[in-house]
Structure formats: C-alpha cells, structure tokens
C-alpha cells in the first residue's frame, strides 16, 4: 500500500526485535472487511461525497485524464467501479495503491475537498502507471518503492508552491526537489516498518534518475495549466505515433 499524500521493504528493528511488516495495511482497516451492500454504503455521507468527488476528478482533472489515457495505452485500462474504492482509513493517510489488487483506496473520512481528491487520485494513478509499465517489487525492494514515491510527489502537484505555502514551508532555490525528497521519505515511513535512515538512503540512491523520469507528463506540471498543456502534448504525441 502507498499513501496518497505523504507505497516494499524488509521489516525494521523496533526496540531490538524484528516485527513482521504489514506493508501499510494497518492504515486501511476496511481492506480486511467484507464489502458492504450498496444500500448500506449509500447511507453514509462520506461515501457518497467521495464517489461524487472521484467522478468529478476523473472527468475534469487534466492530471487524472492524462494518466488514465496513458494507462489505457499501456494496456491497463482503469475502470472507476473496479479500480477505485472509497473506504475509511487511519487518520494519517488520504489514499493508497494496493498492488495486490491493482486498486486505489481513497480515504473517504480524510478527503473533504475537491482539490485534495484531485491530488490523491493523481498521486495514486502515478503508482498505478508505474505498476503497469514496470516490474515494480512493491513488497521487497525499498528502492522501487522510493522511486515511485519520488515520481508521485514530483508529478502529482503535491509540491506546488501554493501547497507548500499552505503547509507553512517556504524556500527558493531547490525547494521543489527538497519537498519531493521529504514527501517521498514521509510516505515510505508511513507504510513500511523501516528506519528513517533506510528510507533516506533508498530515496537518495534513486533520486536523480526517478526525479527526471517525467513519464507520462513529459514535464513537471507545476499547475493545472501545465497539466493541461502536458495532456494536449500527450494526445498529439499519440496522434503522431499512430500515423507512423
């Protein structure tokens, strides 16, 4: 599992004893429950609101639309009723990518605003895209996890200037890279029982290569306008390829 705003490594030592890593599933308790009926789920405002916000994101957000098209072209068509699930989660996470089921979990109790939903869906779709196009070892290779977290933080809008200001974090030169690094480390620590040193080492070892891997955007989309341009460029690239 991976966190939506903040996804495989060996178990870390805790107080001198090794503990089995649950791969972050403790943060998503509804993953282990039997699915509720549509009628029961429809009675909960959080679930209804989550579904409505998800639909709006998938239909209108340029980040999400580009990623959905890229996934389809890669042979991994995404279906909203199959690959997304609105669930209650631990208070510290907003979403996650469940590699075992290829499903994106959206934390209906923690996502309250449309802009937040846009970022979480985009972040998790980047994990889904990486899962589709590469042989990512989410559960045993912390470098693979680190790489996808770097890409998700870099390309999802997590580290835009406005979002950083809202977190009361300010900086000029190199601030975007610092934000991406910090959020990738934070995400690993949220869902894996590894030491901070292990997370930092994994992120630093793959940072340059993964930070510069801009697929499928082709650029770092610092704003919705950037994402719209990237979406148009992606569509034009597809048309060009189709004519070859």
C-alpha positions, 0 to 999 in steps of 0.5 A: 500500500502507498499513501496518497499524500505523504507505497516494499521493504524488509521489516525494521528493528523496533526496540531490538526485535524484528516485527513482521511488516504489514506493508501499510495495511494497518492504515486501511482497516476496511481492506480486511472487511467484507464489502458492504451492500450498496444500500448500506454504503449509500447511507453514509455521507462520506461515501457518497461525497467521495464517489461524487468527488472521484467522478468529478476528478476523473472527468475534469482533472487534466492530471487524472485524464492524462494518466488514465489515457496513458494507462489505457495505452499501456494496456491497463485500462482503469475502470472507476467501479473496479479500480477505485474504492472509497473506504475509511482509513487511519487518520494519517493517510488520504489514499493508497495503491494496493498492488495486490489488487491493482486498486486505489483506496481513497480515504473517504473520512480524510478527503473533504475537498475537491482539490485534495481528491484531485491530488490523491487520485493523481498521486495514486494513478502515478503508482498505478502507471508505474505498476503497469509499465514496470516490474515494480517489487512493491513488497521487497525492494525499498528502492522501487518503492522510493522511486515511485514515491519520488515520481508521485510527489514530483508529478502529482502537484503535491509540491506546488508552491501554493501547497507548500505555502499552505503547509507553512514551508517556504524556500527558493532555490531547490525547494521543489526537489527538497519537498519531493525528497521529504514527501517521498521519505514521509510516505515510505515511513508511513507504510513500511516498518523501516528506519528513517535512515533506510528510507533516506538512503533508498530515496537518495540512491534513486533520486536523480534518475526517478526525479527526471523520469517525467513519464507520462507528463513529459514535464513537471506540471507545476499547475493545472495549466501545465497539466493541461498543456502536458495532456494536449502534448500527450494526445498529439504525441499519440496522434503522431505515433499512430500515423507512423 
